[in-house]
Amino acid sequence: MTQFIDTHVHLYDPDFDADICNVVSRAKESGVVKVILPAIDKSHYKVMVERCALLDGYAYAAIGLHPTSVKENWREELQYVVERCKEEKFIAIGEIGLDGYWSKEHFHYQRVVFEEQLRLSSERSLPVIIHSRDATEEIFNVLDRCSDVNLKGVFHAFSGSFETYERVQKYGDFMIGVGGVVTFKNSSLAEVVRRVPLERVVLETDGPWLTPSPHRGKRNEPSFIRIIAEKIAQIKKCTVEEVAAVTTENAIRIFDLQRHERENHLAEVSKTKII
């Protein structure tokens, strides 16, 4: 069966509370074998971790402070991320970055928080999940300040030009996350995806938001990843199976999923021996 990985979905959002089991069942039927849950802030942390525990071996949690959650208490929130990293294992640092769309009131603090989390990712040898909205040049300015550290990860919901994609590659081992936007009528992302090597693409839904056509206006969910893959296959003039194989391998590598699976297996074996 064709296998996909949804590298960005907020399955702990209240929109999924009523039917999470059905959502996951549909995802599995569509070939989604794993999902990655990006963090927002500490107010969402408990339910995110609980959902990953419910979906053990299927859902993997990241940790981080989302730019739109950077407020007056940003130091407290950032320290929470640091402490959690010391005590628990995560798949990535994210969703982090800059957002100039919703508000620029705390934009200076967003830059500080973004840089510190980039450095934290390097210290912990974890990939980053980068959110960038109306802040392209500012993102690159922060990346310039972090030129002394090793970075890798995903530019989530990539919406830049091909030239922006090329700039991204200068800062580390980066994939672009492609989601429902690529299916939108007259989306400029389709032309960018045509030019970007498939080896630099991972799939994501960003559910419950950014629902692909023809389901726009409805809740987004991991089962719709196949629609995104089909659109990419059409753009690339290749098969859906090829898109699935390459993007899944990309996700496994960039998030080091094989290592996490081995660690989970060893932990289960250890618990069995103790019992």
C-alpha positions as CSV (number, residue, x, y, z in Angstrom):
1,M,0.0,0.0,0.0
2,T,1.1,3.6,-0.7
3,Q,2.5,5.1,2.5
4,F,2.4,8.8,3.5
5,I,3.6,10.8,6.4
6,D,1.7,13.9,7.5
7,T,4.5,16.0,8.8
8,H,2.3,18.8,10.3
9,V,-1.1,18.3,11.8
10,H,-2.7,19.7,15.0
11,L,-4.6,16.5,16.0
12,Y,-4.9,17.9,19.5
13,D,-7.0,20.8,18.3
14,P,-10.6,20.8,19.8
15,D,-11.9,20.4,16.2
16,F,-10.8,16.7,16.4
17,D,-12.0,15.9,20.0
18,A,-15.4,14.5,19.0
19,D,-14.2,12.0,16.4
20,I,-10.4,11.5,16.7
21,C,-10.6,7.7,16.3
22,N,-12.5,8.1,13.1
23,V,-10.1,10.7,11.9
24,V,-7.1,8.4,12.5
25,S,-9.0,5.4,11.0
26,R,-9.6,7.4,7.8
27,A,-6.0,8.5,7.7
28,K,-4.7,5.0,8.0
29,E,-7.1,3.8,5.3
30,S,-5.7,6.6,3.0
31,G,-2.1,5.3,3.6
32,V,-1.0,7.8,6.3
33,V,1.3,5.7,8.4
34,K,2.6,8.4,10.8
35,V,1.8,12.0,11.8
36,I,3.8,14.7,13.4
37,L,2.2,17.1,15.8
38,P,3.8,20.6,16.1
39,A,3.6,22.5,19.3
40,I,2.0,25.9,19.9
41,D,2.7,26.9,23.6
42,K,2.4,25.4,27.1
43,S,-1.4,25.8,27.2
44,H,-1.6,23.2,24.5
45,Y,1.2,21.0,25.8
46,K,-0.8,18.6,28.0
47,V,-3.5,17.7,25.4
48,M,-0.9,17.3,22.7
49,V,1.2,14.8,24.8
50,E,-2.0,13.0,25.8
51,R,-3.1,12.6,22.2
52,C,0.4,11.3,21.2
53,A,0.1,8.8,24.1
54,L,-3.3,7.7,22.7
55,L,-1.8,7.3,19.3
56,D,1.5,5.8,20.5
57,G,3.8,4.8,17.6
58,Y,1.6,6.7,15.2
59,A,1.8,10.3,16.4
60,Y,5.0,12.1,17.3
61,A,5.2,15.4,19.3
62,A,7.4,18.4,18.7
63,I,8.0,21.1,21.3
64,G,8.3,24.8,20.7
65,L,6.8,28.3,21.1
66,H,4.7,29.4,18.1
67,P,5.4,33.0,17.0
68,T,1.8,34.1,17.5
69,S,2.0,32.9,21.1
70,V,4.9,35.2,21.8
71,K,3.5,37.7,24.3
72,E,4.7,39.6,27.4
73,N,5.3,36.2,29.1
74,W,7.6,35.0,26.4
75,R,10.5,34.3,28.8
76,E,8.4,32.0,30.9
77,E,7.1,30.2,27.7
78,L,10.6,29.9,26.3
79,Q,11.9,28.5,29.6
80,Y,9.1,25.9,29.5
81,V,10.3,24.7,26.1
82,V,13.9,24.4,27.4
83,E,12.8,22.5,30.5
84,R,10.6,20.1,28.5
85,C,13.6,19.4,26.2
86,K,15.7,18.4,29.2
87,E,13.1,16.0,30.5
88,E,11.4,14.4,27.5
89,K,12.1,13.3,23.9
90,F,10.6,15.1,21.0
91,I,10.7,14.7,17.2
92,A,11.5,18.4,16.5
93,I,11.6,22.0,17.8
94,G,8.6,23.6,16.3
95,E,6.4,25.2,15.3
96,I,8.7,28.2,15.6
97,G,9.5,31.3,13.4
98,L,8.1,34.7,12.7
99,D,4.6,36.0,11.9
100,G,4.0,39.5,10.8
101,Y,0.5,38.9,9.6
102,W,-1.6,38.8,12.8
103,S,0.3,41.4,14.8
104,K,3.7,43.0,15.0
105,E,3.3,44.2,18.6
106,H,5.8,41.7,19.9
107,F,7.7,41.2,16.7
108,H,11.1,42.0,18.3
109,Y,10.5,39.3,20.9
110,Q,9.5,36.9,18.2
111,R,13.0,37.4,16.7
112,V,14.6,36.7,20.0
113,V,12.5,33.6,20.7
114,F,13.1,32.3,17.2
115,E,16.8,32.6,17.4
116,E,17.0,31.0,20.8
117,Q,14.9,28.0,19.7
118,L,17.1,27.6,16.6
119,R,20.1,27.4,18.8
120,L,18.3,25.0,21.1
121,S,17.6,22.7,18.1
122,S,21.2,22.6,17.3
123,E,22.2,21.8,20.9
124,R,19.6,19.0,21.0
125,S,20.4,17.8,17.5
126,L,16.8,18.2,16.5
127,P,15.2,19.4,13.3
128,V,13.2,22.6,13.3
129,I,9.7,23.3,11.9
130,I,9.7,26.9,10.7
131,H,6.6,29.1,10.4
132,S,7.1,32.1,8.2
133,R,4.2,34.5,7.4
134,D,4.8,38.1,6.1
135,A,8.3,37.9,7.5
136,T,10.6,36.4,4.8
137,E,13.5,38.8,5.1
138,E,13.3,38.9,8.9
139,I,13.5,35.1,8.9
140,F,16.6,35.2,6.8
141,N,18.1,37.9,9.1
142,V,17.7,35.6,12.1
143,L,19.1,32.6,10.1
144,D,22.1,34.8,9.3
145,R,22.7,35.3,13.0
146,C,22.7,31.6,13.5
147,S,25.2,30.8,10.8
148,D,27.5,29.3,13.5
149,V,25.1,26.4,14.3
150,N,24.0,23.3,12.4
151,L,20.4,23.5,11.3
152,K,18.0,21.2,9.5
153,G,14.3,20.9,9.2
154,V,11.2,22.0,7.3
155,F,9.9,25.3,6.1
156,H,6.2,24.7,7.0
157,A,3.5,25.7,4.6
158,F,6.0,27.0,2.2
159,S,4.6,29.9,0.1
160,G,7.8,31.6,-1.2
161,S,9.2,31.8,-4.7
162,F,11.7,29.4,-6.1
163,E,14.4,32.0,-5.4
164,T,13.4,31.9,-1.7
165,Y,13.6,28.1,-1.8
166,E,17.2,28.5,-3.1
167,R,18.1,30.9,-0.4
168,V,16.7,28.5,2.2
169,Q,19.1,25.8,1.1
170,K,22.1,28.0,2.1
171,Y,21.2,27.7,5.8
172,G,21.2,24.0,6.3
173,D,19.4,20.7,5.4
174,F,15.9,22.1,4.7
175,M,12.8,20.6,3.2
176,I,9.7,22.6,2.2
177,G,6.4,21.5,3.6
178,V,3.7,21.4,0.9
179,G,0.0,21.2,1.8
180,G,-3.4,22.1,0.6
181,V,-2.4,25.5,-0.8
182,V,-0.9,23.7,-3.8
183,T,-4.4,22.5,-4.9
184,F,-5.9,26.1,-4.8
185,K,-6.9,27.6,-8.1
186,N,-4.2,30.0,-9.5
187,S,-1.8,29.1,-6.6
188,S,1.7,30.2,-7.4
189,L,3.0,27.4,-5.3
190,A,2.3,24.9,-8.1
191,E,5.0,26.4,-10.3
192,V,7.5,26.5,-7.4
193,V,6.8,22.8,-6.7
194,R,7.3,22.0,-10.3
195,R,10.9,23.4,-10.1
196,V,11.8,22.1,-6.6
197,P,13.3,18.6,-6.5
198,L,10.9,16.0,-5.0
199,E,13.8,15.1,-2.7
200,R,13.3,18.4,-1.0
201,V,9.6,18.1,-0.4
202,V,7.6,16.7,2.6
203,L,3.8,16.5,2.7
204,E,1.6,18.1,5.4
205,T,-2.0,19.0,5.9
206,D,-1.8,21.6,8.8
207,G,-5.2,20.2,9.8
208,P,-7.7,21.4,10.9
209,W,-6.7,24.3,8.6
210,L,-5.7,24.9,5.0
211,T,-8.0,22.2,3.6
212,P,-7.2,21.3,0.0
213,S,-9.6,21.6,-2.9
214,P,-12.3,20.3,-3.4
215,H,-12.9,20.3,0.4
216,R,-12.2,23.9,1.1
217,G,-14.4,25.3,3.8
218,K,-14.4,22.0,5.7
219,R,-12.1,20.7,8.4
220,N,-8.8,19.5,7.2
221,E,-7.5,16.1,8.3
222,P,-4.6,13.7,7.5
223,S,-6.6,11.5,5.1
224,F,-6.6,14.5,2.7
225,I,-2.8,14.1,2.3
226,R,-3.5,11.8,-0.7
227,I,-5.2,14.8,-2.5
228,I,-2.1,16.8,-2.0
229,A,0.1,14.0,-3.3
230,E,-2.1,13.6,-6.3
231,K,-1.7,17.3,-7.2
232,I,2.1,17.1,-6.8
233,A,2.2,14.0,-9.0
234,Q,0.2,15.9,-11.6
235,I,2.6,18.9,-11.4
236,K,5.7,16.7,-11.5
237,K,4.3,14.4,-14.2
238,C,5.0,11.3,-12.1
239,T,3.0,8.8,-10.2
240,V,1.4,9.2,-6.8
241,E,3.4,6.2,-5.7
242,E,6.6,8.0,-6.5
243,V,5.5,11.1,-4.6
244,A,4.6,8.9,-1.6
245,A,7.9,7.0,-1.7
246,V,10.2,10.0,-2.0
247,T,8.4,12.3,0.4
248,T,8.0,9.6,3.0
249,E,11.7,8.8,2.8
250,N,12.4,12.5,3.1
251,A,10.3,12.7,6.3
252,I,11.9,9.6,7.8
253,R,15.4,11.1,7.2
254,I,14.8,14.7,8.3
255,F,13.0,13.8,11.5
256,D,15.2,10.7,12.2
257,L,12.1,8.6,12.6
258,Q,13.9,5.3,12.5
259,R,15.9,6.3,15.6
260,H,12.7,7.3,17.4
261,E,11.1,4.0,16.5
262,R,14.1,2.1,17.8
263,E,14.0,4.0,21.1
264,N,10.3,3.4,21.5
265,H,10.8,-0.3,20.9
266,L,13.6,-0.5,23.4
267,A,11.5,1.4,26.0
268,E,8.6,-1.1,25.5
269,V,11.0,-4.0,25.8
270,S,12.4,-2.5,29.0
271,K,8.9,-2.0,30.5
272,T,8.0,-5.6,29.7
273,K,11.2,-6.9,31.4
274,I,10.4,-4.8,34.5
275,I,6.8,-6.2,34.6
